[in-house]
Every structure is written in structure tokens, then in C-alpha cells.
Amino acid sequence: MSFLLIAYDLRREGYDYRPFFSDMMALGAKRLQASLWGVNTAEQPIILCGRLWKKLDAERDRLLVAPIDTSQPFRSENGITQVQPVFWRRQWPMT
């Protein structure tokens, strides 16, 4: 399992993005900010990116799927979902 960040720009007004968001929810991804999600998954970033990309407008939209090194501490402020309690395996001080 690895922790992946999924960031996107959805730039086509009127486009049906429901399949994209359904796939995100099926993954168990959690919204961290407006266009930033996180997920713990065994799926490789390049495979997941390709699968999600098929649900977007290839001419206008943007998508990034990137692994995060969970061995390093981080800090999140004012996130929609607090990342640490949702995804972290180790407890890091939030100082």
C-alpha cells in the first residue's frame, strides 16, 4: 500500500465528471482540498493516473497522481479532511 495524492484541474464546463468522482469514491479517496485528494492504495500511480484520465477531457483537463513518502512527517492546516488521522500509520506530532 502507498499513499497517493491526486490533484486535478477540471476545465470543461458542462462536461460529465460524475464517472471520475464515482471512481474516486470507489477508491476510498478522501478530499483534502478543493482539487486535491488522498488515498491509500496498492495501485501504482501510473496505472491509476491512466485509469482516471480516461474519465476526463483530454484536451482541457489536468491530472497528477503522485506518491507521498509516508516515512517523513508533514503538517496540514485547515484541510477539508485532516490527512494525519485518515492516512498516517505512525503518529507524528502536529507542532
Sequence and secondary structure as in RCSB ss.txt:
>XXXX:A:sequence
MSFLLIAYDLRREGYDYRPFFSDMMALGAKRLQASLWGVNTAEQPIILCGRLWKKLDAERDRLLVAPIDTSQPFR
SENGITQVQPVFWRRQWPMT
>XXXX:A:secstr
 EEEEEEEE   TT   HHHHHHHHHHT EEEETTEEEEEESS HHHHHHHHHTTS TTT EEEEEEE TTS   
  S SS HHHHH SS     
